[in-house]
Amino acid sequence: MIAGGAGGAGIVGVGVDAVSVDRFRRLLERRPRFASRCFTESEQSDAGSSADRAQSLAARFAAKEAVMKALGAGIGAFALTDVEVRRTGGKDATRHAPYLILTGTAAEVAGANGAGRFHLSLTHTDDVAIAFVVAEQAGPVADGASPATATATPATAAAAAGSAACAPS
């Protein structure tokens, strides 16, 4: 663990993941129920309004795996639907910035590892979608902090008690 920043906040972990957009597109075509098993309704709706649904979902899938890596949890440690990628509203420079909401087992794992804030960056090309996640120690959120740097805590774990694990159908 690396100490840093104001107030003694430190980094719990860093995760990065890359997903082949073409391969992910073929998976979605081959297994139509895959999206509903891995993504929340909100994520599916947001991706459906993008120019390329498969590209958007591939980036979100990469984010979910990057969260697992940042927490030092293995793939399958929690349901992928326990990690939700959302986008900010507004009209300023941070408009549509992605941020994370953790619920269920993901929130419990984050709490057990002392992670209370997550920073997310997504990027994609026609070929690859990449997510980069920094898990930061729990601590006070500064006044005016953007939702892009905050996440649900273990107190919200009950909200997703019945979420299903993501597995290809």
Contacts in CASP RR format, 6 or more apart in sequence:
PFRMAT RR
TARGET T0000
AUTHOR 0000-0000-0000
METHOD contacts of the structure
MODEL  1
MIAGGAGGAGIVGVGVDAVSVDRFRRLLERRPRFASRCFTESEQSDAGSS
ADRAQSLAARFAAKEAVMKALGAGIGAFALTDVEVRRTGGKDATRHAPYL
ILTGTAAEVAGANGAGRFHLSLTHTDDVAIAFVVAEQAGPVADGASPATA
TATPATAAAAAGSAACAPS
1 10 0 8 1.000
1 11 0 8 1.000
1 12 0 8 1.000
1 137 0 8 1.000
2 10 0 8 1.000
2 11 0 8 1.000
3 10 0 8 1.000
4 10 0 8 1.000
4 11 0 8 1.000
8 137 0 8 1.000
9 117 0 8 1.000
9 136 0 8 1.000
9 137 0 8 1.000
9 139 0 8 1.000
10 136 0 8 1.000
10 137 0 8 1.000
11 134 0 8 1.000
11 135 0 8 1.000
11 136 0 8 1.000
11 137 0 8 1.000
12 70 0 8 1.000
12 71 0 8 1.000
12 113 0 8 1.000
12 114 0 8 1.000
12 115 0 8 1.000
12 116 0 8 1.000
12 135 0 8 1.000
12 136 0 8 1.000
12 137 0 8 1.000
13 70 0 8 1.000
13 71 0 8 1.000
13 72 0 8 1.000
13 115 0 8 1.000
13 134 0 8 1.000
13 135 0 8 1.000
14 69 0 8 1.000
14 70 0 8 1.000
14 132 0 8 1.000
14 133 0 8 1.000
14 134 0 8 1.000
14 135 0 8 1.000
15 66 0 8 1.000
15 67 0 8 1.000
15 69 0 8 1.000
15 70 0 8 1.000
15 132 0 8 1.000
15 133 0 8 1.000
15 134 0 8 1.000
15 135 0 8 1.000
16 66 0 8 1.000
16 69 0 8 1.000
16 130 0 8 1.000
16 131 0 8 1.000
16 132 0 8 1.000
16 133 0 8 1.000
17 62 0 8 1.000
17 63 0 8 1.000
17 65 0 8 1.000
17 66 0 8 1.000
17 69 0 8 1.000
17 130 0 8 1.000
17 131 0 8 1.000
18 62 0 8 1.000
18 128 0 8 1.000
18 129 0 8 1.000
18 130 0 8 1.000
19 58 0 8 1.000
19 59 0 8 1.000
19 61 0 8 1.000
19 62 0 8 1.000
19 65 0 8 1.000
19 128 0 8 1.000
19 129 0 8 1.000
19 130 0 8 1.000
20 58 0 8 1.000
20 127 0 8 1.000
20 128 0 8 1.000
21 52 0 8 1.000
21 54 0 8 1.000
21 55 0 8 1.000
21 58 0 8 1.000
21 124 0 8 1.000
21 125 0 8 1.000
21 126 0 8 1.000
21 127 0 8 1.000
21 128 0 8 1.000
21 129 0 8 1.000
22 127 0 8 1.000
24 54 0 8 1.000
24 57 0 8 1.000
24 58 0 8 1.000
24 61 0 8 1.000
24 129 0 8 1.000
25 54 0 8 1.000
25 55 0 8 1.000
25 58 0 8 1.000
27 34 0 8 1.000
27 168 0 8 1.000
28 34 0 8 1.000
28 35 0 8 1.000
28 53 0 8 1.000
28 54 0 8 1.000
28 57 0 8 1.000
31 168 0 8 1.000
31 169 0 8 1.000
32 169 0 8 1.000
33 169 0 8 1.000
34 166 0 8 1.000
34 168 0 8 1.000
34 169 0 8 1.000
35 44 0 8 1.000
35 57 0 8 1.000
36 44 0 8 1.000
37 80 0 8 1.000
37 81 0 8 1.000
37 164 0 8 1.000
37 165 0 8 1.000
37 166 0 8 1.000
37 167 0 8 1.000
37 168 0 8 1.000
37 169 0 8 1.000
38 61 0 8 1.000
38 64 0 8 1.000
38 80 0 8 1.000
38 81 0 8 1.000
38 166 0 8 1.000
39 47 0 8 1.000
39 57 0 8 1.000
39 60 0 8 1.000
39 61 0 8 1.000
39 80 0 8 1.000
39 81 0 8 1.000
40 81 0 8 1.000
40 84 0 8 1.000
42 84 0 8 1.000
42 86 0 8 1.000
43 57 0 8 1.000
43 60 0 8 1.000
43 84 0 8 1.000
43 85 0 8 1.000
43 86 0 8 1.000
44 57 0 8 1.000
46 56 0 8 1.000
46 86 0 8 1.000
46 87 0 8 1.000
47 53 0 8 1.000
47 56 0 8 1.000
47 57 0 8 1.000
47 60 0 8 1.000
48 56 0 8 1.000
50 56 0 8 1.000
55 124 0 8 1.000
55 126 0 8 1.000
55 129 0 8 1.000
58 124 0 8 1.000
58 129 0 8 1.000
59 85 0 8 1.000
59 122 0 8 1.000
59 123 0 8 1.000
59 124 0 8 1.000
59 129 0 8 1.000
59 130 0 8 1.000
59 131 0 8 1.000
60 85 0 8 1.000
60 122 0 8 1.000
60 131 0 8 1.000
61 80 0 8 1.000
61 129 0 8 1.000
62 122 0 8 1.000
62 129 0 8 1.000
62 130 0 8 1.000
62 131 0 8 1.000
63 83 0 8 1.000
63 85 0 8 1.000
63 98 0 8 1.000
63 100 0 8 1.000
63 120 0 8 1.000
63 122 0 8 1.000
63 131 0 8 1.000
63 133 0 8 1.000
64 80 0 8 1.000
64 83 0 8 1.000
64 85 0 8 1.000
65 75 0 8 1.000
65 131 0 8 1.000
66 120 0 8 1.000
66 131 0 8 1.000
66 132 0 8 1.000
66 133 0 8 1.000
67 83 0 8 1.000
67 100 0 8 1.000
67 102 0 8 1.000
67 106 0 8 1.000
67 118 0 8 1.000
67 133 0 8 1.000
67 135 0 8 1.000
68 74 0 8 1.000
68 75 0 8 1.000
68 76 0 8 1.000
68 77 0 8 1.000
68 78 0 8 1.000
69 133 0 8 1.000
70 115 0 8 1.000
70 118 0 8 1.000
70 133 0 8 1.000
70 134 0 8 1.000
70 135 0 8 1.000
71 77 0 8 1.000
71 106 0 8 1.000
71 109 0 8 1.000
71 110 0 8 1.000
71 113 0 8 1.000
71 115 0 8 1.000
71 135 0 8 1.000
72 113 0 8 1.000
73 109 0 8 1.000
76 165 0 8 1.000
77 105 0 8 1.000
77 109 0 8 1.000
78 104 0 8 1.000
78 105 0 8 1.000
78 106 0 8 1.000
78 108 0 8 1.000
78 109 0 8 1.000
79 104 0 8 1.000
79 105 0 8 1.000
79 106 0 8 1.000
79 160 0 8 1.000
79 163 0 8 1.000
79 164 0 8 1.000
79 165 0 8 1.000
79 166 0 8 1.000
80 165 0 8 1.000
80 166 0 8 1.000
81 160 0 8 1.000
81 163 0 8 1.000
81 164 0 8 1.000
81 166 0 8 1.000
82 102 0 8 1.000
82 103 0 8 1.000
82 104 0 8 1.000
82 105 0 8 1.000
82 106 0 8 1.000
82 107 0 8 1.000
82 160 0 8 1.000
82 163 0 8 1.000
83 100 0 8 1.000
83 101 0 8 1.000
83 102 0 8 1.000
83 106 0 8 1.000
84 100 0 8 1.000
84 101 0 8 1.000
84 102 0 8 1.000
84 103 0 8 1.000
85 98 0 8 1.000
85 99 0 8 1.000
85 100 0 8 1.000
85 120 0 8 1.000
85 122 0 8 1.000
86 98 0 8 1.000
86 99 0 8 1.000
86 100 0 8 1.000
86 101 0 8 1.000
86 147 0 8 1.000
87 96 0 8 1.000
87 97 0 8 1.000
87 98 0 8 1.000
87 99 0 8 1.000
88 94 0 8 1.000
88 95 0 8 1.000
88 96 0 8 1.000
88 97 0 8 1.000
88 99 0 8 1.000
88 146 0 8 1.000
88 147 0 8 1.000
88 148 0 8 1.000
89 95 0 8 1.000
89 96 0 8 1.000
94 146 0 8 1.000
94 148 0 8 1.000
97 146 0 8 1.000
97 148 0 8 1.000
98 120 0 8 1.000
98 121 0 8 1.000
98 122 0 8 1.000
98 148 0 8 1.000
99 118 0 8 1.000
99 120 0 8 1.000
99 146 0 8 1.000
99 147 0 8 1.000
99 148 0 8 1.000
99 149 0 8 1.000
99 150 0 8 1.000
99 151 0 8 1.000
100 118 0 8 1.000
100 120 0 8 1.000
100 133 0 8 1.000
100 151 0 8 1.000
101 151 0 8 1.000
101 152 0 8 1.000
102 110 0 8 1.000
102 118 0 8 1.000
102 151 0 8 1.000
102 152 0 8 1.000
102 156 0 8 1.000
103 152 0 8 1.000
103 156 0 8 1.000
103 157 0 8 1.000
103 159 0 8 1.000
103 160 0 8 1.000
103 163 0 8 1.000
104 156 0 8 1.000
104 157 0 8 1.000
104 158 0 8 1.000
104 159 0 8 1.000
104 160 0 8 1.000
104 161 0 8 1.000
104 163 0 8 1.000
105 157 0 8 1.000
107 151 0 8 1.000
107 152 0 8 1.000
107 153 0 8 1.000
107 154 0 8 1.000
107 156 0 8 1.000
107 157 0 8 1.000
107 160 0 8 1.000
108 154 0 8 1.000
108 157 0 8 1.000
110 116 0 8 1.000
110 118 0 8 1.000
110 135 0 8 1.000
110 151 0 8 1.000
110 153 0 8 1.000
110 154 0 8 1.000
111 138 0 8 1.000
111 153 0 8 1.000
111 154 0 8 1.000
113 135 0 8 1.000
114 137 0 8 1.000
114 138 0 8 1.000
115 135 0 8 1.000
115 136 0 8 1.000
115 137 0 8 1.000
115 138 0 8 1.000
116 135 0 8 1.000
116 136 0 8 1.000
116 137 0 8 1.000
116 138 0 8 1.000
116 139 0 8 1.000
116 151 0 8 1.000
116 153 0 8 1.000
117 135 0 8 1.000
117 136 0 8 1.000
117 137 0 8 1.000
117 138 0 8 1.000
117 139 0 8 1.000
117 141 0 8 1.000
117 149 0 8 1.000
117 150 0 8 1.000
117 151 0 8 1.000
118 133 0 8 1.000
118 134 0 8 1.000
118 135 0 8 1.000
118 136 0 8 1.000
118 149 0 8 1.000
118 150 0 8 1.000
118 151 0 8 1.000
119 133 0 8 1.000
119 134 0 8 1.000
119 136 0 8 1.000
119 148 0 8 1.000
119 149 0 8 1.000
120 131 0 8 1.000
120 132 0 8 1.000
120 133 0 8 1.000
120 148 0 8 1.000
121 131 0 8 1.000
121 132 0 8 1.000
121 133 0 8 1.000
122 129 0 8 1.000
122 130 0 8 1.000
122 131 0 8 1.000
122 132 0 8 1.000
123 129 0 8 1.000
123 130 0 8 1.000
124 130 0 8 1.000
136 149 0 8 1.000
138 153 0 8 1.000
141 149 0 8 1.000
141 150 0 8 1.000
152 159 0 8 1.000
END
